[in-house]
Amino acid sequence: MTDLQEAPTDLVALSADEVVTEAFAKDVALPGGGVLALVTLDNGRDHTRPNTLGPRSLLALEAVLLAQQARAARGEILGLAVTGKPFILAAGADLSQVGAIPDRAAAKQLAQLGHRVLGHLGDLGVPTFCFINGLALGGGLEIALNADYRTVDSSAPAIAFPEVFLGIVPGWGGSTLLPNLIGIEAALKVVVENPLKQNRTLTAQQALELGIADVLFPSSVFLERSVAWAADVIAGRVKVERPHAPGRLERTVKWDVAIRIARKRLESTIGTVPRSPYAALDLLAGAKKAKDRAGVLAGFAAEDEVLADLLVSDQAAASLYAFDLVQRRAKRPAGAPDASLAKPVTKVGVIGAGLMASQFALLFARRLTVPVLITDLDQTRVDAGIARIHAEIEKLAARGRVNPDEANRLLGSISGTTDLADYADCDWVIEAVFEDLAVKRQVFAHVEPHLSPDAVLATNTSSLSVDDIGANLAHPERLVGFHFFNPVAVMPLVEVVKALQTDDASLSTAMVVAKKLRKNAVITKDAPGFVVNRVLAKVLGEAMHAVDTGTSFEVVDHALDPFGLPMSPFELLDLVGLQVGAHVLDTHHAAFPDRFFDSANLHALADAGVLLEKDDTGGVKGFDPRALAIVKKSLPKPTSPQTAEGFRLRVEDGLADEIHRMLEDGVVAAPEDIDLCLILGAGYPFQAGGITPYLDRVGASERTFGSTFHTPRIAGPAHR
């Protein structure tokens, strides 16, 4: 398959601690006579540790495939099928080994080894099959694509190529084989679009409809039906059609057009900093030439080169670091008390009936499956809140997100009242009122006398002190911060704020509730802005200060493009709302006047309701002339404009300094928690690893506090 012909001893040495996925072969009698060699992948662990493919696992699979190839030559088998241990085919390459790759040469060896081993499925001398019996991600899906035919279990939970999400590309045949099986537009969706949509995966039915799988069978009879189908294919009784395979018209016209459209879409949505999506596009574009064996081999060689480049890149290192945060650290939050201390929550009370409160009520009802009570100043507001919730439930039902029984349960479980005495049996009470200290204090002062002694109070404040909010409570030890991000149902982060008097039982209850809500919780100290808003306030404050002192909006808006952030500073300001942004800046300036700027201009822009100029579809065309006029009128004389590079360096150093201060002050336990919050709560990109790996790589950490957040740096081998 490639120019790597012998076992890569250096890769094997680097993977000494690999959890090896073994390949076990057994003969299965085919209906009508003959033998099918069934190869089962199994790492000997339970379902919580999926099969993965490191160098040792690949070599183990190769040994079995070569032995079966020899048997095929002797006429002992009529076909071969690969499947996996219960519920899992394979979750792809062993990512725990990637960090040990010392250089590009070793990375290329790994790419070539994958091609070599999986390539045996294409030249075994007999028909080859993959029985996709469960999870099939990355290299697991590439096993299937390298085989001649594929069946899929109807209950397979996830089939996908997540590589672009992780800063790499499908590099063991996926980028070349998939578009030639299902067409370029569908391949773009699977390889590029889905990974960038929070790593979206395919169901078994979707894999069948796209043409990835040839046939689908129910779980209860999956293996026996797959074997029988394979026998029919081998005997010629079943002819497999590939209706989605690209024809001449697609190759000559549609292919290049689809690539061009996808490239423009990427540029407009994620910018040009991430490397892996564009590398995947290039490979998919080149796959158009893989019409014959020579073209396929050329595609594989291109995959080798691209994967080698990306595996040792800074972005891949940061992406894998971020993946580890989300998969591991988020599931074991630092500082969380024992879950056994948590109090039972059998009924939830929400204070407020506005948009945010309505989102809370529905989320709690769906995930905790307990009654939820909402309230507001008068019955009219309560009724409006209930109507809003009911309308959302009806939308969920119409989209098939909940079945009729669940919809009815939700409709019956959420009620409203104006009598706070009705909160007496609520175990968890969360406020969702205006972000004003006096208002939040008043809300808790009114409701606390009605609550049971064991009830836990939660505030959704985004920047106010939880200690200050609870200062007048009779039992401040049961108050905890519980800061959601908008939209509540979608954003995966909750900042759980431990105030000075918060006891372990209340904190544990908050963590258990967050987990039941399917949120990732990070525990923070009660400090201004907690984590996400403090970092965002630093960026937005610097952006407004630059504009206030004479730097153009356009320079500021693009100066931070190298960060690879999901949106520019002013797009972010427009999203959160000008009034909210001004409030956040004021709060941080009051707390840290020497490090955070307030902005009279931002208040003026908020009062006028102007900032960005948009087209009819909501796309940003530029800056509203009225916003430019407001700022111009108040510019100092003389002005002191910054260059784009100067502004970027100032923001980098300011962030490094502020985050270092947050860690020194114990706002969170470690830099990893800062990054986790920004990835899950602010959409910071995986390819940057959040923010601290980036600050280390660009030297901001060294410049501001003489060290780094991570030792060694989160970077490719050349920059560690």
C-alpha positions in Angstrom: 0.0 0.0 0.0 2.8 2.5 0.9 6.5 2.6 1.1 6.5 1.3 4.7 7.1 -2.4 4.4 8.3 -3.5 7.8 7.0 -3.2 11.3 7.8 0.4 12.6 9.8 -0.6 15.6 10.1 3.0 16.8 6.3 3.4 16.8 6.0 0.2 18.7 8.4 1.3 21.3 6.6 4.6 21.7 3.3 2.7 22.3 4.5 0.5 25.1 1.6 1.3 27.3 -1.1 1.0 24.5 -4.3 -0.8 25.5 -4.0 -3.3 22.6 -7.1 -4.1 20.6 -6.6 -7.8 19.6 -8.1 -9.4 16.5 -9.6 -12.8 17.1 -10.5 -14.9 14.1 -12.9 -17.8 13.9 -14.5 -19.8 11.1 -18.2 -19.4 10.6 -20.0 -21.9 8.4 -21.9 -20.2 5.6 -25.4 -21.2 4.6 -25.1 -23.3 1.5 -21.5 -24.3 2.3 -18.1 -22.7 2.7 -16.4 -20.8 5.4 -16.4 -17.1 6.4 -13.5 -15.9 8.5 -15.0 -13.7 11.2 -12.5 -11.3 12.8 -13.6 -9.7 16.1 -11.8 -6.7 17.5 -11.7 -6.7 21.3 -9.4 -4.9 23.7 -10.6 -6.9 26.7 -12.2 -4.0 28.4 -15.9 -3.2 28.9 -17.9 -0.7 26.9 -16.5 2.3 28.8 -13.1 1.7 27.1 -13.9 1.3 23.4 -11.6 -0.5 21.0 -8.9 1.8 19.6 -6.2 1.4 17.1 -2.6 2.2 18.1 0.5 0.8 16.4 0.4 -2.5 18.3 -3.3 -3.0 17.6 -2.8 -2.3 13.9 0.0 -4.9 13.8 -2.1 -7.4 15.6 -4.9 -6.9 13.1 -2.4 -7.2 10.2 -1.1 -10.5 11.4 -4.6 -11.9 11.4 -5.4 -10.5 8.0 -2.2 -11.8 6.4 -2.9 -15.3 7.9 -6.4 -15.2 6.4 -5.1 -14.0 3.1 -2.9 -17.1 3.0 -6.0 -19.2 3.8 -7.9 -17.5 1.0 -5.2 -18.3 -1.4 -5.5 -22.0 -0.4 -9.2 -21.9 -0.9 -10.0 -22.4 2.8 -12.3 -19.4 3.2 -14.7 -17.8 0.8 -14.8 -14.4 2.5 -13.8 -12.4 5.6 -15.7 -10.1 7.9 -14.5 -7.7 10.6 -16.7 -6.8 13.5 -16.2 -5.6 17.1 -16.9 -6.5 20.7 -20.5 -5.9 21.9 -21.8 -2.4 20.9 -18.4 -1.2 19.5 -16.6 -1.7 16.3 -13.8 0.8 17.0 -13.5 4.4 18.2 -10.6 5.1 15.8 -6.9 5.8 16.5 -5.6 5.6 20.0 -5.4 9.3 20.7 -3.5 8.7 24.0 -0.5 7.7 21.9 -0.4 10.8 19.6 1.3 13.0 22.1 4.3 10.6 22.2 5.0 11.1 18.4 8.4 12.7 18.4 8.5 14.1 14.8 6.9 14.2 11.4 8.7 11.1 10.2 7.1 9.0 13.0 3.8 10.7 12.3 4.0 9.7 8.6 4.9 6.1 9.7 1.7 6.0 11.7 -0.3 7.2 8.7 1.3 4.7 6.4 0.9 1.9 8.8 -2.9 2.5 9.0 -3.1 2.4 5.2 -1.0 -0.7 5.0 -3.0 -2.7 7.5 -6.5 -1.6 6.4 -5.4 -1.9 2.8 -5.2 -5.7 3.2 -9.0 -5.7 3.3 -9.0 -4.6 -0.4 -6.6 -7.3 -1.6 -7.4 -10.3 0.5 -8.3 -12.4 -2.6 -11.9 -13.0 -1.4 -14.8 -10.6 -0.7 -14.4 -8.7 2.5 -17.1 -7.3 4.8 -17.4 -5.1 7.8 -20.3 -5.8 10.2 -20.7 -2.4 11.9 -22.1 -3.7 15.2 -21.9 -0.4 17.1 -19.8 2.7 17.6 -17.6 3.3 14.5 -15.6 6.5 14.6 -12.5 7.6 12.7 -10.3 4.6 12.0 -13.2 2.4 13.0 -15.2 3.7 10.1 -12.2 3.5 7.9 -12.0 -0.3 8.6 -15.5 -0.4 7.1 -14.7 1.7 4.1 -11.6 -0.4 3.2 -13.8 -3.5 3.1 -15.8 -4.4 0.0 -19.2 -4.5 1.7 -20.8 -3.2 4.9 -23.7 -4.1 7.1 -24.9 -2.0 10.1 -26.7 -2.7 13.3 -29.8 -0.7 13.6 -28.9 0.4 17.1 -25.3 1.6 16.3 -25.2 4.8 18.4 -22.7 6.8 16.4 -20.9 6.6 13.0 -18.7 9.5 12.2 -15.4 11.0 11.2 -14.5 13.4 14.1 -11.0 14.0 12.9 -11.5 17.6 11.8 -12.9 18.4 15.2 -9.6 17.1 16.6 -7.3 19.1 14.4 -6.5 16.2 12.0 -8.2 14.5 9.0 -9.4 11.0 8.1 -6.1 9.7 7.0 -6.4 5.9 6.7 -8.5 6.0 3.5 -11.5 7.9 4.7 -10.9 11.2 2.8 -10.3 9.3 -0.5 -12.8 6.4 -0.3 -15.8 8.1 1.2 -16.6 10.7 -1.5 -16.1 7.9 -4.1 -18.7 5.8 -2.3 -21.4 8.4 -1.4 -20.7 11.4 -3.5 -18.9 14.6 -2.7 -21.7 16.6 -1.1 -22.5 13.9 1.4 -18.8 13.3 2.1 -18.4 17.0 2.8 -21.2 16.7 5.4 -19.6 13.7 7.1 -16.0 14.8 7.0 -16.2 18.6 7.5 -19.6 19.9 8.3 -20.7 17.4 11.0 -17.4 17.6 13.1 -17.7 21.4 13.2 -21.3 21.1 14.5 -20.3 20.0 17.9 -19.0 16.7 16.5 -22.4 15.6 15.1 -22.6 11.9 14.3 -24.7 9.7 12.1 -27.3 7.1 13.2 -27.3 3.7 11.6 -30.3 4.7 9.5 -28.6 7.8 8.3 -25.5 5.8 7.4 -27.6 3.5 5.3 -29.4 6.3 3.6 -26.1 8.0 2.7 -24.8 4.7 1.2 -22.0 4.2 3.8 -23.7 0.9 4.8 -25.2 -1.4 2.2 -27.8 -3.0 4.4 -29.2 -2.6 8.0 -30.3 -5.4 10.3 -32.0 -5.3 13.7 -29.8 -5.8 16.8 -31.4 -9.0 17.9 -30.4 -10.8 14.7 -27.6 -8.6 13.4 -24.8 -11.1 13.3 -26.7 -14.0 11.9 -28.5 -11.8 9.3 -25.1 -10.3 8.3 -23.5 -13.7 7.8 -26.5 -14.8 5.7 -26.3 -11.7 3.6 -22.6 -12.1 3.1 -23.2 -15.6 1.9 -25.7 -14.3 -0.6 -23.3 -11.7 -1.9 -20.5 -14.3 -2.2 -22.7 -16.7 -4.0 -24.0 -14.0 -6.4 -27.6 -14.2 -5.1 -27.4 -10.5 -4.0 -26.0 -7.8 -6.2 -25.0 -4.7 -4.3 -25.9 -1.4 -5.9 -24.1 1.8 -5.1 -26.5 4.5 -6.3 -24.7 7.3 -4.6 -21.3 6.7 -6.1 -20.3 9.7 -8.2 -20.8 9.5 -12.0 -19.1 11.4 -14.8 -21.3 14.5 -14.4 -20.5 14.8 -10.7 -16.8 14.4 -11.3 -16.6 16.9 -14.1 -19.0 19.6 -12.8 -20.4 19.2 -9.3 -17.3 18.1 -7.5 -15.3 21.3 -7.9 -18.4 23.5 -7.3 -19.2 21.7 -4.1 -15.6 22.1 -2.8 -15.6 25.8 -3.7 -18.9 26.4 -1.9 -17.7 24.5 1.1 -14.5 26.6 1.2 -16.4 29.9 1.1 -18.8 28.7 3.8 -15.8 27.8 6.1 -14.1 31.1 5.5 -17.3 33.0 6.5 -18.1 30.9 9.6 -14.7 29.8 11.1 -12.2 32.0 9.4 -8.9 30.7 8.0 -7.0 29.9 11.2 -8.0 26.3 11.7 -5.9 24.0 9.4 -7.7 20.7 9.5 -11.0 21.7 7.8 -9.1 23.2 4.8 -6.7 20.2 4.7 -9.7 17.9 4.6 -11.2 20.0 1.8 -8.0 19.6 -0.2 -8.0 15.8 0.2 -11.7 15.6 -0.7 -11.0 17.7 -3.8 -8.1 15.4 -4.8 -10.3 12.3 -4.3 -12.1 13.2 -7.5 -9.1 11.5 -9.3 -9.5 8.2 -7.4 -11.4 6.5 -10.2 -9.0 3.6 -10.4 -6.5 1.8 -8.3 -3.7 4.2 -9.2 -5.9 7.1 -8.2 -6.8 5.6 -4.9 -3.1 5.0 -4.1 -2.3 8.5 -5.0 -5.1 9.7 -2.6 -3.7 7.5 0.1 -0.3 9.0 -0.4 -1.7 12.5 -0.1 -3.5 11.4 3.1 -0.1 10.2 4.5 1.5 13.6 3.9 -1.4 15.7 5.3 -1.9 13.5 8.3 1.8 13.6 9.0 1.8 17.4 8.9 -1.2 17.7 11.2 -0.3 15.1 13.8 2.8 17.1 14.8 1.1 20.5 14.5 0.3 22.9 17.4 -3.3 22.8 16.5 -3.6 19.0 16.7 -1.9 19.1 20.1 -4.2 21.8 21.3 -7.3 20.0 19.9 -6.4 16.7 21.6 -5.8 18.6 24.9 -9.2 20.2 24.5 -10.8 16.8 23.7 -9.2 15.4 26.9 -10.6 18.2 28.9 -14.2 17.7 27.6 -14.0 13.9 27.8 -12.2 13.5 31.1 -11.8 16.6 33.3 -15.4 17.7 32.7 -16.6 14.4 34.0 -14.5 14.7 37.2 -14.8 18.4 38.2 -12.0 19.7 40.4 -13.1 20.4 44.0 -16.5 18.7 43.8 -17.7 17.3 47.2 -18.8 13.7 47.4 -22.0 13.1 45.5 -23.4 11.3 48.5 -23.7 14.6 50.3 -26.2 15.9 47.7 -29.8 16.6 48.9 -32.6 15.0 47.0 -34.4 17.3 44.5 -38.1 16.3 44.1 -39.5 19.7 43.1 -37.9 22.7 41.5 -38.9 26.4 42.0 -37.9 29.0 39.5 -38.2 32.7 40.5 -39.2 34.6 37.4 -41.3 33.8 34.3 -39.4 35.6 31.6 -37.4 34.1 28.7 -34.5 32.8 30.8 -36.8 31.5 33.5 -38.9 29.7 31.0 -35.9 28.0 29.5 -34.8 26.9 33.1 -38.3 25.5 33.9 -38.4 23.4 30.7 -34.9 22.1 31.1 -35.4 21.1 34.8 -38.7 19.4 33.9 -37.2 17.5 31.0 -34.0 16.4 32.7 -34.9 16.0 36.3 -38.5 14.7 35.6 -39.8 16.5 38.6 -42.6 19.2 39.1 -41.5 22.7 38.4 -43.1 25.9 39.7 -42.6 29.4 38.3 -43.6 32.8 39.7 -43.5 36.5 38.8 -44.8 39.8 40.0 -48.3 39.2 38.7 -50.5 36.6 37.2 -50.3 38.1 33.7 -46.5 37.6 33.7 -46.9 34.1 35.1 -49.5 33.2 32.4 -47.2 34.5 29.7 -44.4 32.4 31.0 -46.5 29.2 31.1 -47.7 30.0 27.5 -44.1 30.4 26.3 -43.1 27.1 27.9 -46.2 25.3 26.4 -45.4 26.7 22.9 -41.8 25.4 23.2 -43.0 21.9 24.2 -45.3 21.9 21.2 -42.3 22.8 19.0 -40.3 19.9 20.5 -43.2 17.5 19.8 -43.6 18.8 16.3 -39.9 18.2 15.5 -40.1 14.7 17.1 -37.7 15.7 19.9 -40.2 14.4 22.5 -43.0 11.8 22.0 -46.6 12.5 22.8 -46.5 10.9 26.2 -43.4 13.0 27.2 -45.0 16.1 25.8 -48.1 15.5 28.0 -45.9 14.9 31.0 -44.0 18.1 30.5 -47.2 20.1 30.0 -48.6 18.7 33.3 -45.4 19.1 35.3 -44.8 22.9 35.0 -47.2 25.2 36.8 -47.3 28.8 37.9 -48.2 30.8 41.0 -48.1 34.2 42.5 -48.1 32.9 46.1 -44.6 32.2 47.4 -46.1 29.9 50.0 -46.4 27.4 47.2 -42.6 27.0 47.3 -42.7 25.4 50.7 -42.1 21.9 49.2 -39.4 22.9 46.6 -36.0 21.4 47.2 -34.1 23.5 44.7 -35.1 27.2 44.1 -33.2 29.2 41.4 -33.7 32.9 40.6 -33.8 34.1 37.0 -34.5 37.8 37.5 -32.9 41.1 36.4 -29.1 41.3 37.0 -29.3 43.8 39.9 -28.0 43.1 43.4 -31.0 44.8 45.1 -33.5 42.9 43.1 -31.9 39.5 43.7 -31.6 40.2 47.4 -35.2 41.2 47.5 -36.3 38.0 45.7 -34.5 35.7 48.2 -35.7 37.8 51.2 -39.3 37.2 50.1 -39.0 33.5 49.3 -36.7 32.2 52.0 -39.2 32.3 54.9 -41.5 29.9 52.9 -38.8 27.3 52.2 -38.0 24.1 54.1 -34.7 24.1 56.1 -33.2 21.7 53.6 -34.0 23.6 50.4 -31.0 24.8 48.3 -31.0 28.3 46.8 -29.3 29.1 43.5 -28.6 32.3 41.7 -28.0 32.6 38.0 -26.0 35.8 38.3 -23.4 36.2 35.6 -21.2 38.7 37.4 -22.6 39.8 40.8 -21.1 38.5 44.0 -22.9 35.5 45.3 -21.8 36.4 48.8 -23.3 39.9 48.4 -26.6 38.4 47.1 -26.8 36.1 50.1 -25.7 38.7 52.7 -29.1 39.1 54.2 -30.2 35.4 54.1 -31.0 33.6 57.3 -29.1 30.6 55.9 -26.5 31.8 53.5 -24.7 28.4 53.6 -27.4 27.0 51.3 -26.9 29.5 48.6 -24.8 28.6 45.5 -24.1 30.3 42.2 -25.5 28.4 39.2 -24.6 30.4 36.1 -26.1 29.0 32.8 -25.1 30.2 29.4 -27.6 31.2 26.7 -29.3 29.4 25.0 -29.8 27.3 28.1 -30.8 24.1 26.4 -27.8 24.2 24.1 -24.8 25.5 25.9 -23.1 22.7 27.9 -21.4 24.7 30.7 -22.7 25.7 34.1 -20.3 27.7 36.3 -21.1 26.5 39.9 -20.0 29.2 42.3 -18.9 28.3 45.8 -19.4 31.4 48.0 -17.6 31.8 51.3 -20.4 30.3 53.3 -21.7 27.7 50.8 -21.7 24.3 52.6 -20.6 21.0 51.0 -24.2 19.7 50.9 -25.4 22.6 48.8 -22.4 22.5 46.6 -22.7 18.8 46.1 -26.4 19.2 45.3 -25.6 21.8 42.6 -23.0 19.5 41.0 -25.5 16.5 41.0 -28.2 18.7 39.5 -25.9 20.0 36.8 -24.9 16.4 35.9 -28.6 15.4 35.7 -29.2 18.4 33.5 -26.5 16.9 31.2 -24.3 20.0 31.8 -20.6 20.2 32.4 -20.0 22.0 35.7 -16.9 23.8 36.7 -16.6 25.0 40.3 -15.4 28.6 40.7 -14.7 30.9 43.6 -17.0 33.8 44.1 -15.1 36.4 42.1 -16.2 39.1 39.7 -17.3 37.6 36.4 -16.3 34.1 37.6 -14.4 32.7 34.6 -16.1 33.2 31.2 -17.4 36.8 31.7 -14.1 37.9 33.3 -12.1 36.8 30.3 -14.7 38.2 27.9 -14.8 41.5 29.8 -11.0 41.8 29.4 -11.3 41.4 25.6 -14.3 43.6 25.2 -13.0 46.3 27.6 -9.7 46.4 25.6 -11.6 46.6 22.3 -13.8 49.5 23.5 -10.8 51.3 25.0 -9.0 51.1 21.7 -11.9 52.5 19.9 -12.5 55.2 22.6 -8.9 56.4 22.1 -8.8 56.5 18.3 -8.3 53.1 16.9 -10.7 52.3 14.1 -13.5 49.8 14.6 -12.2 47.9 11.6 -8.6 47.5 12.9 -9.9 46.3 16.3 -12.4 43.9 14.8 -9.8 42.0 12.8 -6.7 42.3 15.0 -7.7 39.2 17.0 -8.2 37.0 13.9 -5.1 35.0 14.7 -6.9 33.8 17.9 -9.3 31.9 15.7 -12.2 32.9 17.9 -15.8 32.1 16.8 -16.6 35.8 16.3 -14.9 39.2 16.4 -15.1 41.4 19.6 -17.9 43.5 18.2 -19.9 40.6 16.8 -19.7 39.2 20.3 -20.8 42.5 21.8 -23.7 42.6 19.5 -24.6 39.0 20.4 -24.6 39.5 24.2 -26.4 42.8 23.9 -24.9 46.3 24.3 -26.7 46.9 27.6 -25.4 43.6 29.0 -21.9 44.3 27.7 -21.9 47.8 29.3 -23.0 46.3 32.6 -20.3 43.6 32.5 -17.6 46.2 31.8 -18.9 48.4 34.6 -18.9 45.5 37.0 -15.3 44.6 36.3 -14.1 48.2 36.2 -15.6 48.7 39.6 -13.8 45.6 40.9 -10.5 46.1 39.2 -10.2 49.7 38.0 -6.5 49.4 37.3 -7.0 46.5 34.8 -10.5 46.8 33.3 -11.9 49.7 31.3 -15.4 51.0 31.4 -16.7 52.9 28.3 -19.0 55.9 28.2 -19.2 55.3 24.4 -20.5 51.8 24.9 -23.3 53.2 27.1 -24.1 55.7 24.4 -24.1 53.0 21.8 -26.4 50.9 24.0 -28.8 53.8 24.5 -28.9 54.4 20.8 -29.1 50.7 20.1 -26.6 50.8 17.3 -23.3 49.1 16.5 -23.3 46.8 13.4 -24.9 47.3 10.1 -26.6 44.2 8.8 -28.3 43.0 5.6 -31.8 41.7 5.3 -30.6 38.2 6.4 -28.9 39.4 9.5 -25.4 39.2 7.9 -22.9 41.8 9.0 -22.1 44.4 6.4 -20.0 46.7 8.5 -20.4 49.2 11.2 -23.5 51.4 11.5 -22.7 55.0 10.5 -24.6 56.2 13.6 -22.2 54.1 15.8 -19.2 55.6 14.1 -20.6 59.1 14.6 -21.2 58.6 18.3 -17.6 57.5 18.9 -16.1 60.1 16.6 -17.9 62.9 18.5 -16.2 61.9 21.8 -12.7 61.1 20.6 -9.9 62.8 22.6 -7.5 65.2 21.1 -5.0 64.0 20.2 -6.0 60.4 19.6 -3.6 57.5 20.3 -4.6 54.8 17.8 -3.1 51.4 18.0 -1.9 49.2 15.2 -3.5 45.8 14.7 -0.4 44.0 16.0 0.0 46.3 18.9 -3.6 45.8 19.9 -3.3 42.0 19.6 -0.2 41.9 21.7 -1.9 44.1 24.3 -4.9 41.7 24.5 -2.6 38.6 24.6 -0.6 40.1 27.5 -3.7 41.3 29.3 -5.3 37.9 29.1 -2.2 36.1 30.3 -1.9 38.5 33.2 -5.5 38.3 34.2 -5.7 34.5 33.9 -2.5 34.2 36.0 -4.1 36.4 38.6 -7.3 34.3 38.6 -5.3 31.1 39.2 -3.2 32.8 41.9 -6.4 33.9 43.6 -7.9 30.4 43.3 -10.9 31.3 41.1 -10.5 27.8 39.7 -8.2 25.0 40.4 -6.0 25.0 37.3 -5.5 26.4 33.8 -7.4 23.4 32.4 -10.6 24.7 34.1 -10.1 28.1 32.5 -9.9 26.5 29.1 -12.8 24.1 29.8 -15.0 27.1 30.7 -14.1 29.0 27.5 -14.5 26.0 25.2 -17.9 25.0 26.7 -19.2 28.4 27.6 -17.9 30.8 25.0 -17.2 28.6 22.0 -13.4 29.0 22.1 -12.0 26.7 19.4 -10.6 23.2 20.0 -7.7 24.0 17.7 -6.6 26.7 20.1 -7.1 24.4 23.2 -9.2 27.2 24.8 -6.9 30.1 25.6 -3.9 29.2 27.9 -2.1 26.9 25.3 -2.4 29.8 22.8 -1.0 32.3 25.3 1.9 30.0 26.0 2.7 29.5 22.4 2.7 33.2 21.4 4.9 34.1 24.4 2.4 36.1 26.3 2.8 34.0 29.4 6.5 34.5 29.4 6.2 38.2 28.8 3.8 38.8 31.6 4.7 36.4 34.5 7.9 34.8 33.3 6.7 31.3 33.0 4.0 29.3 31.2 0.6 27.9 32.1 1.6 24.4 30.9 5.0 22.6 31.2 5.7 21.4 28.6 3.7 23.6 26.4 0.6 22.2 24.7 2.2 22.3 21.2 3.6 20.1 18.5 7.0 18.4 19.1 8.9 21.3 17.5 7.5 23.9 20.0 7.2 22.0 23.3 
